[in-house]
Amino acid sequence: MVEPLPHVREIPPYVPGKLPVARPGLTTYKLSSNENPYPPLAGVLATAEQAAAAMNRYPDMGCVALYDALATKLGVGTDQLAAATGSVALIYHLLSAYCGPGDEVVHAWRSFEAYPIAITASGATGVKVPVTADGRHDLAAMAAAVTERTRVVLLCTPNNPTGPALTHAEVAAFVDGVSHDVLVVVDEAYLEFVRMADPVDGLALLRSHPNVVLLRTFSKAYGLAGLRVGYAVADADVAGALRAVSLPFGVSSVAQAAAVASLAAVDELFARVDSLVAERDRLVAGITAAGWSVPEPQGNFVWFDVGDRTAELAATFGDAGLAVRPFAGEGLRVSVGEPEATDRLVGILESIRPPA
Ligand SMILES: *Cc1c(COP(=O)(O)O)cnc(C)c1O
């Protein structure tokens, strides 16, 4: 047998959020993947359908229309952008361009489950720094974990799955304290849902620190998870390296067209984001009133730190038609979805014993 490289056997599996199990007489809700519960905007869908009519042709490998629209929106050069099949792909691209065996990548844990997968796949070594009891990055411990072998630090803000976001002052101080030859990746997948004092201004960080890389996605606030498109904003050298290692023609024409149409429809899309944030607030109020607590959520999801009750609670929610995302033995992540889903979730919480 031809063997893959040894580290390939070490790659942890990705556990995708499950679909709800059908329950006769019950509407079910998928709260397991932090997806946007709204259906596509009619105009975006029509644009995507039009693009699909040319599926016999390769997409624009240069993503020209998308880069132009993003550059205008963000006030950066098109050479500072790199698009890929979701921002997850950009993590792979970044690690393949900057890391190999012997290099270290520092990240918080529990954080985004794709990080250890991508790091292991690159051959590098992940260094996991535990989040605090309230689900925040421990930036002092992360700074202390940086060694001369560290090539990349991944910051996830808001942190998936625990919920809290970092402040601008925190990230700025962290970046100031880290060597210029370490890339600091700020994964902003949930940027649009942040409502807090002193939110991270990633573009300002990038202007003063060329070793900062911002990762953004159309999957969450923009509701295009199924089309797979995200992007990095970085120094032109870094963005060039990311484009160089990307799969040719990775981002489909349908995804490119839908992303451009979505950027033109931000007013409508962000009104939906505002509704989801209001729903998040209503969910947190219900959770608190039921005697439970969650770390401050700044994304479109909440985290129940329920340890060894995780499987039991996931089953209880599942039986009630709510698919949530259990992390075995650690906790449950529940996405903010339809108001009926919020009501059902809170109703269940009211009927069961909160953790001591
Ligand atoms: C959902 C998510 C992403 C984005 O994934 P895509 O590949 O763009 O769909 C990136 N980072 C985090 C932390 C996420 O939760």
The ligand as an SDF file (V2000), in Angstrom:
LIG
                    3D

 15 15  0  0  0  0  0  0  0  0999 V2000
  -18.1450   29.6590    9.5120 C   0  0  0  0  0  0  0  0  0  0  0  0
  -16.7520   30.0680    9.8360 C   0  0  0  0  0  0  0  0  0  0  0  0
  -15.8430   30.3950    8.8490 C   0  0  0  0  0  0  0  0  0  0  0  0
  -16.2490   30.5040    7.4260 C   0  0  0  0  0  0  0  0  0  0  0  0
  -16.3450   29.3950    6.7760 O   0  0  0  0  0  0  0  0  0  0  0  0
  -16.5410   29.4100    5.1950 P   0  0  0  0  0  0  0  0  0  0  0  0
  -15.5140   28.4630    4.7360 O   0  0  0  0  0  0  0  0  0  0  0  0
  -16.2900   30.8060    4.7110 O   0  0  0  0  0  0  0  0  0  0  0  0
  -17.9410   28.9710    4.9920 O   0  0  0  0  0  0  0  0  0  0  0  0
  -14.5730   30.7840    9.1890 C   0  0  0  0  0  0  0  0  0  0  0  0
  -14.2220   30.8810   10.4610 N   0  0  0  0  0  0  0  0  0  0  0  0
  -15.0620   30.5970   11.4520 C   0  0  0  0  0  0  0  0  0  0  0  0
  -14.6320   30.7790   12.8370 C   0  0  0  0  0  0  0  0  0  0  0  0
  -16.3420   30.1610   11.1690 C   0  0  0  0  0  0  0  0  0  0  0  0
  -17.1750   29.8600   12.1530 O   0  0  0  0  0  0  0  0  0  0  0  0
  1  2  1  0
  2  3  1  0
  2 14  2  0
  3  4  1  0
  3 10  2  0
  4  5  1  0
  5  6  1  0
  6  7  2  0
  6  8  1  0
  6  9  1  0
 10 11  1  0
 11 12  2  0
 12 13  1  0
 12 14  1  0
 14 15  1  0
M  END
$$$$
